[in-house]
Amino acid sequence: MASSKTVCDAQPHSMPSCGLSADTQTRATSKLPVKSKDAEMLRHLHTGGLEPDVTKVTKPRRENGQGKAAETASRRNIRSSYKPLSKQKPEEDLKDKNELLEAVNKQLHQKLTETQGELKDLTQKVELLEKFQDNCLAILESKGLNSGQETQESKQEPSTDPTDSMLLLETLKDELKLFNETAKKQMEELQALKVKLKLKEKERIQFLEQQTLGKDEASDFTIILEEMEQLLEM
């Protein structure tokens, strides 16, 4: 008893209390550093130690957003400044030319129909004149053959002046010649109209081919414009 008390009294500074166990002392000493770490973290947060890290995270995001906004604005400016060529003007010009060719073609067909009708009338008149001429020649020949024979009937009939008959025949010949010349002229005009109509028809076919080609080119141009707009929107 006396010896143990002496040991405890001899070591007052090395142990806080002789009645505490070693486990209790270990737990007490292990809690002290934890409290000091928590205090250090709180002090670090209070003084703004994490502020530079937060700024580093938010700053690139802001810069990235501003960059995208600037890029979108520049693309919009490019699209607003870009003015595609008018596609309606070539189509309207082709339409006007097509209508003009159709009108000319219609007039030529109408003129051709009228000329064919006039030619038909002239042909009929020429045929009638030829028949009349043949009848007149037959009458004159018959009168010339029977001029030396005097019959009772010929005496009763009034005599016809040969001069009048010759004048009538010459008049008929002149009229027939005039009709022939007119018919020939009409035929030449008809042939010229046919040639002109053929040329116009050829021009119309070429124009339709050019119109189709122009529509194809306009369609390709439209597709290219749409692709460019899609690229600008990306």
Rosetta constraint file for C-alpha pairs under 8 A:
AtomPair CA 1 CA 5 HARMONIC 6.30 0.50
AtomPair CA 2 CA 6 HARMONIC 6.22 0.50
AtomPair CA 3 CA 7 HARMONIC 6.44 0.50
AtomPair CA 4 CA 8 HARMONIC 6.44 0.50
AtomPair CA 5 CA 9 HARMONIC 6.14 0.50
AtomPair CA 6 CA 10 HARMONIC 5.98 0.50
AtomPair CA 7 CA 11 HARMONIC 6.47 0.50
AtomPair CA 8 CA 12 HARMONIC 6.68 0.50
AtomPair CA 8 CA 18 HARMONIC 6.84 0.50
AtomPair CA 11 CA 15 HARMONIC 6.79 0.50
AtomPair CA 12 CA 16 HARMONIC 6.92 0.50
AtomPair CA 12 CA 17 HARMONIC 7.89 0.50
AtomPair CA 20 CA 24 HARMONIC 6.59 0.50
AtomPair CA 20 CA 25 HARMONIC 6.98 0.50
AtomPair CA 21 CA 25 HARMONIC 6.47 0.50
AtomPair CA 22 CA 26 HARMONIC 6.25 0.50
AtomPair CA 23 CA 27 HARMONIC 6.38 0.50
AtomPair CA 24 CA 28 HARMONIC 6.29 0.50
AtomPair CA 25 CA 29 HARMONIC 6.27 0.50
AtomPair CA 26 CA 30 HARMONIC 6.19 0.50
AtomPair CA 27 CA 31 HARMONIC 6.39 0.50
AtomPair CA 28 CA 32 HARMONIC 7.04 0.50
AtomPair CA 29 CA 33 HARMONIC 7.86 0.50
AtomPair CA 30 CA 34 HARMONIC 7.31 0.50
AtomPair CA 31 CA 35 HARMONIC 6.52 0.50
AtomPair CA 32 CA 36 HARMONIC 6.43 0.50
AtomPair CA 33 CA 37 HARMONIC 6.23 0.50
AtomPair CA 34 CA 38 HARMONIC 6.32 0.50
AtomPair CA 35 CA 39 HARMONIC 6.16 0.50
AtomPair CA 36 CA 40 HARMONIC 6.15 0.50
AtomPair CA 37 CA 41 HARMONIC 6.25 0.50
AtomPair CA 38 CA 42 HARMONIC 6.21 0.50
AtomPair CA 39 CA 43 HARMONIC 6.04 0.50
AtomPair CA 40 CA 44 HARMONIC 6.02 0.50
AtomPair CA 41 CA 45 HARMONIC 6.21 0.50
AtomPair CA 42 CA 46 HARMONIC 6.12 0.50
AtomPair CA 43 CA 47 HARMONIC 6.15 0.50
AtomPair CA 44 CA 48 HARMONIC 6.47 0.50
AtomPair CA 44 CA 49 HARMONIC 5.32 0.50
AtomPair CA 44 CA 50 HARMONIC 7.70 0.50
AtomPair CA 45 CA 49 HARMONIC 5.70 0.50
AtomPair CA 45 CA 50 HARMONIC 6.46 0.50
AtomPair CA 50 CA 54 HARMONIC 6.43 0.50
AtomPair CA 51 CA 55 HARMONIC 6.13 0.50
AtomPair CA 52 CA 56 HARMONIC 6.08 0.50
AtomPair CA 53 CA 57 HARMONIC 6.44 0.50
AtomPair CA 54 CA 58 HARMONIC 6.24 0.50
AtomPair CA 55 CA 59 HARMONIC 5.73 0.50
AtomPair CA 56 CA 60 HARMONIC 6.99 0.50
AtomPair CA 57 CA 61 HARMONIC 7.05 0.50
AtomPair CA 58 CA 62 HARMONIC 6.29 0.50
AtomPair CA 59 CA 63 HARMONIC 6.19 0.50
AtomPair CA 60 CA 64 HARMONIC 5.93 0.50
AtomPair CA 61 CA 65 HARMONIC 6.17 0.50
AtomPair CA 62 CA 66 HARMONIC 6.14 0.50
AtomPair CA 63 CA 67 HARMONIC 6.11 0.50
AtomPair CA 64 CA 68 HARMONIC 6.31 0.50
AtomPair CA 65 CA 69 HARMONIC 6.21 0.50
AtomPair CA 66 CA 70 HARMONIC 6.15 0.50
AtomPair CA 67 CA 71 HARMONIC 6.14 0.50
AtomPair CA 68 CA 72 HARMONIC 6.10 0.50
AtomPair CA 69 CA 73 HARMONIC 6.14 0.50
AtomPair CA 70 CA 74 HARMONIC 6.16 0.50
AtomPair CA 71 CA 75 HARMONIC 6.26 0.50
AtomPair CA 72 CA 76 HARMONIC 6.22 0.50
AtomPair CA 73 CA 77 HARMONIC 6.20 0.50
AtomPair CA 74 CA 78 HARMONIC 6.23 0.50
AtomPair CA 75 CA 79 HARMONIC 6.18 0.50
AtomPair CA 75 CA 232 HARMONIC 6.16 0.50
AtomPair CA 75 CA 233 HARMONIC 7.34 0.50
AtomPair CA 76 CA 80 HARMONIC 6.03 0.50
AtomPair CA 77 CA 81 HARMONIC 5.99 0.50
AtomPair CA 78 CA 82 HARMONIC 5.97 0.50
AtomPair CA 79 CA 83 HARMONIC 7.93 0.50
AtomPair CA 79 CA 229 HARMONIC 7.63 0.50
AtomPair CA 79 CA 232 HARMONIC 7.11 0.50
AtomPair CA 84 CA 225 HARMONIC 7.61 0.50
AtomPair CA 87 CA 91 HARMONIC 6.94 0.50
AtomPair CA 87 CA 218 HARMONIC 6.68 0.50
AtomPair CA 88 CA 92 HARMONIC 6.03 0.50
AtomPair CA 89 CA 93 HARMONIC 6.17 0.50
AtomPair CA 90 CA 94 HARMONIC 6.16 0.50
AtomPair CA 90 CA 214 HARMONIC 7.91 0.50
AtomPair CA 91 CA 95 HARMONIC 6.10 0.50
AtomPair CA 91 CA 214 HARMONIC 7.91 0.50
AtomPair CA 91 CA 215 HARMONIC 7.57 0.50
AtomPair CA 92 CA 96 HARMONIC 6.15 0.50
AtomPair CA 93 CA 97 HARMONIC 6.21 0.50
AtomPair CA 94 CA 98 HARMONIC 6.07 0.50
AtomPair CA 94 CA 211 HARMONIC 6.30 0.50
AtomPair CA 95 CA 99 HARMONIC 6.20 0.50
AtomPair CA 96 CA 100 HARMONIC 6.18 0.50
AtomPair CA 97 CA 101 HARMONIC 6.17 0.50
AtomPair CA 98 CA 102 HARMONIC 6.14 0.50
AtomPair CA 98 CA 204 HARMONIC 7.61 0.50
AtomPair CA 98 CA 207 HARMONIC 7.44 0.50
AtomPair CA 98 CA 208 HARMONIC 7.78 0.50
AtomPair CA 99 CA 103 HARMONIC 6.17 0.50
AtomPair CA 100 CA 104 HARMONIC 6.26 0.50
AtomPair CA 101 CA 105 HARMONIC 6.00 0.50
AtomPair CA 101 CA 200 HARMONIC 7.64 0.50
AtomPair CA 101 CA 204 HARMONIC 6.52 0.50
AtomPair CA 102 CA 106 HARMONIC 6.07 0.50
AtomPair CA 103 CA 107 HARMONIC 6.26 0.50
AtomPair CA 104 CA 108 HARMONIC 6.19 0.50
AtomPair CA 105 CA 109 HARMONIC 6.22 0.50
AtomPair CA 105 CA 197 HARMONIC 7.04 0.50
AtomPair CA 105 CA 200 HARMONIC 6.90 0.50
AtomPair CA 105 CA 201 HARMONIC 7.48 0.50
AtomPair CA 106 CA 110 HARMONIC 6.20 0.50
AtomPair CA 107 CA 111 HARMONIC 6.08 0.50
AtomPair CA 108 CA 112 HARMONIC 5.98 0.50
AtomPair CA 108 CA 193 HARMONIC 7.21 0.50
AtomPair CA 108 CA 197 HARMONIC 6.42 0.50
AtomPair CA 109 CA 113 HARMONIC 6.15 0.50
AtomPair CA 109 CA 197 HARMONIC 7.79 0.50
AtomPair CA 110 CA 114 HARMONIC 6.26 0.50
AtomPair CA 111 CA 115 HARMONIC 6.07 0.50
AtomPair CA 112 CA 116 HARMONIC 6.08 0.50
AtomPair CA 112 CA 190 HARMONIC 6.77 0.50
AtomPair CA 112 CA 193 HARMONIC 6.71 0.50
AtomPair CA 112 CA 194 HARMONIC 7.65 0.50
AtomPair CA 113 CA 117 HARMONIC 6.25 0.50
AtomPair CA 114 CA 118 HARMONIC 6.26 0.50
AtomPair CA 115 CA 119 HARMONIC 6.03 0.50
AtomPair CA 115 CA 186 HARMONIC 7.15 0.50
AtomPair CA 115 CA 190 HARMONIC 6.54 0.50
AtomPair CA 116 CA 120 HARMONIC 6.11 0.50
AtomPair CA 116 CA 190 HARMONIC 7.49 0.50
AtomPair CA 117 CA 121 HARMONIC 6.34 0.50
AtomPair CA 118 CA 122 HARMONIC 6.17 0.50
AtomPair CA 119 CA 123 HARMONIC 6.09 0.50
AtomPair CA 119 CA 183 HARMONIC 6.44 0.50
AtomPair CA 119 CA 186 HARMONIC 6.56 0.50
AtomPair CA 119 CA 187 HARMONIC 7.35 0.50
AtomPair CA 120 CA 124 HARMONIC 6.31 0.50
AtomPair CA 121 CA 125 HARMONIC 6.26 0.50
AtomPair CA 122 CA 126 HARMONIC 6.08 0.50
AtomPair CA 122 CA 179 HARMONIC 7.02 0.50
AtomPair CA 122 CA 183 HARMONIC 6.29 0.50
AtomPair CA 123 CA 127 HARMONIC 6.21 0.50
AtomPair CA 123 CA 183 HARMONIC 7.36 0.50
AtomPair CA 124 CA 128 HARMONIC 6.27 0.50
AtomPair CA 125 CA 129 HARMONIC 6.12 0.50
AtomPair CA 126 CA 130 HARMONIC 6.08 0.50
AtomPair CA 126 CA 176 HARMONIC 6.61 0.50
AtomPair CA 126 CA 179 HARMONIC 6.60 0.50
AtomPair CA 126 CA 180 HARMONIC 7.29 0.50
AtomPair CA 127 CA 131 HARMONIC 6.22 0.50
AtomPair CA 128 CA 132 HARMONIC 6.12 0.50
AtomPair CA 129 CA 133 HARMONIC 5.97 0.50
AtomPair CA 129 CA 172 HARMONIC 7.41 0.50
AtomPair CA 129 CA 176 HARMONIC 6.47 0.50
AtomPair CA 130 CA 134 HARMONIC 6.13 0.50
AtomPair CA 130 CA 176 HARMONIC 7.60 0.50
AtomPair CA 131 CA 135 HARMONIC 6.26 0.50
AtomPair CA 132 CA 136 HARMONIC 6.18 0.50
AtomPair CA 133 CA 137 HARMONIC 6.13 0.50
AtomPair CA 133 CA 169 HARMONIC 7.27 0.50
AtomPair CA 133 CA 172 HARMONIC 6.93 0.50
AtomPair CA 133 CA 173 HARMONIC 7.79 0.50
AtomPair CA 134 CA 138 HARMONIC 6.11 0.50
AtomPair CA 135 CA 139 HARMONIC 6.17 0.50
AtomPair CA 136 CA 140 HARMONIC 6.15 0.50
AtomPair CA 136 CA 169 HARMONIC 7.19 0.50
AtomPair CA 137 CA 141 HARMONIC 6.03 0.50
AtomPair CA 138 CA 142 HARMONIC 6.07 0.50
AtomPair CA 139 CA 143 HARMONIC 6.09 0.50
AtomPair CA 140 CA 144 HARMONIC 6.11 0.50
AtomPair CA 140 CA 165 HARMONIC 7.65 0.50
AtomPair CA 141 CA 145 HARMONIC 6.20 0.50
AtomPair CA 142 CA 146 HARMONIC 6.25 0.50
AtomPair CA 143 CA 147 HARMONIC 5.88 0.50
AtomPair CA 146 CA 150 HARMONIC 7.98 0.50
AtomPair CA 150 CA 154 HARMONIC 6.20 0.50
AtomPair CA 150 CA 155 HARMONIC 6.93 0.50
AtomPair CA 151 CA 155 HARMONIC 6.23 0.50
AtomPair CA 152 CA 156 HARMONIC 6.31 0.50
AtomPair CA 153 CA 157 HARMONIC 6.25 0.50
AtomPair CA 154 CA 158 HARMONIC 7.69 0.50
AtomPair CA 154 CA 159 HARMONIC 7.97 0.50
AtomPair CA 160 CA 164 HARMONIC 7.92 0.50
AtomPair CA 160 CA 165 HARMONIC 7.93 0.50
AtomPair CA 161 CA 165 HARMONIC 6.73 0.50
AtomPair CA 162 CA 166 HARMONIC 6.19 0.50
AtomPair CA 163 CA 167 HARMONIC 6.17 0.50
AtomPair CA 164 CA 168 HARMONIC 6.11 0.50
AtomPair CA 165 CA 169 HARMONIC 6.12 0.50
AtomPair CA 166 CA 170 HARMONIC 6.10 0.50
AtomPair CA 167 CA 171 HARMONIC 6.11 0.50
AtomPair CA 168 CA 172 HARMONIC 6.15 0.50
AtomPair CA 169 CA 173 HARMONIC 6.14 0.50
AtomPair CA 170 CA 174 HARMONIC 6.15 0.50
AtomPair CA 171 CA 175 HARMONIC 6.17 0.50
AtomPair CA 172 CA 176 HARMONIC 5.99 0.50
AtomPair CA 173 CA 177 HARMONIC 6.02 0.50
AtomPair CA 174 CA 178 HARMONIC 6.13 0.50
AtomPair CA 175 CA 179 HARMONIC 6.13 0.50
AtomPair CA 176 CA 180 HARMONIC 6.10 0.50
AtomPair CA 177 CA 181 HARMONIC 6.21 0.50
AtomPair CA 178 CA 182 HARMONIC 6.12 0.50
AtomPair CA 179 CA 183 HARMONIC 5.94 0.50
AtomPair CA 180 CA 184 HARMONIC 6.04 0.50
AtomPair CA 181 CA 185 HARMONIC 6.12 0.50
AtomPair CA 182 CA 186 HARMONIC 6.09 0.50
AtomPair CA 183 CA 187 HARMONIC 6.08 0.50
AtomPair CA 184 CA 188 HARMONIC 6.26 0.50
AtomPair CA 185 CA 189 HARMONIC 6.24 0.50
AtomPair CA 186 CA 190 HARMONIC 5.99 0.50
AtomPair CA 187 CA 191 HARMONIC 6.15 0.50
AtomPair CA 188 CA 192 HARMONIC 6.18 0.50
AtomPair CA 189 CA 193 HARMONIC 6.06 0.50
AtomPair CA 190 CA 194 HARMONIC 6.18 0.50
AtomPair CA 191 CA 195 HARMONIC 6.27 0.50
AtomPair CA 192 CA 196 HARMONIC 6.09 0.50
AtomPair CA 193 CA 197 HARMONIC 5.87 0.50
AtomPair CA 194 CA 198 HARMONIC 6.07 0.50
AtomPair CA 195 CA 199 HARMONIC 6.27 0.50
AtomPair CA 196 CA 200 HARMONIC 6.15 0.50
AtomPair CA 197 CA 201 HARMONIC 6.04 0.50
AtomPair CA 198 CA 202 HARMONIC 6.20 0.50
AtomPair CA 199 CA 203 HARMONIC 6.15 0.50
AtomPair CA 200 CA 204 HARMONIC 6.01 0.50
AtomPair CA 201 CA 205 HARMONIC 6.24 0.50
AtomPair CA 202 CA 206 HARMONIC 6.27 0.50
AtomPair CA 203 CA 207 HARMONIC 6.00 0.50
AtomPair CA 204 CA 208 HARMONIC 6.13 0.50
AtomPair CA 205 CA 209 HARMONIC 6.26 0.50
AtomPair CA 206 CA 210 HARMONIC 6.19 0.50
AtomPair CA 207 CA 211 HARMONIC 5.98 0.50
AtomPair CA 208 CA 212 HARMONIC 6.15 0.50
AtomPair CA 209 CA 213 HARMONIC 6.19 0.50
AtomPair CA 210 CA 214 HARMONIC 5.96 0.50
AtomPair CA 211 CA 215 HARMONIC 6.17 0.50
AtomPair CA 212 CA 216 HARMONIC 6.28 0.50
AtomPair CA 213 CA 217 HARMONIC 6.22 0.50
AtomPair CA 214 CA 218 HARMONIC 6.06 0.50
AtomPair CA 215 CA 219 HARMONIC 6.07 0.50
AtomPair CA 216 CA 220 HARMONIC 6.21 0.50
AtomPair CA 217 CA 221 HARMONIC 6.04 0.50
AtomPair CA 218 CA 222 HARMONIC 6.10 0.50
AtomPair CA 219 CA 223 HARMONIC 6.31 0.50
AtomPair CA 220 CA 224 HARMONIC 6.27 0.50
AtomPair CA 221 CA 225 HARMONIC 6.20 0.50
AtomPair CA 222 CA 226 HARMONIC 6.21 0.50
AtomPair CA 223 CA 227 HARMONIC 6.22 0.50
AtomPair CA 224 CA 228 HARMONIC 6.17 0.50
AtomPair CA 225 CA 229 HARMONIC 6.15 0.50
AtomPair CA 226 CA 230 HARMONIC 6.17 0.50
AtomPair CA 227 CA 231 HARMONIC 6.20 0.50
AtomPair CA 228 CA 232 HARMONIC 6.18 0.50
AtomPair CA 229 CA 233 HARMONIC 6.17 0.50
AtomPair CA 230 CA 234 HARMONIC 6.41 0.50
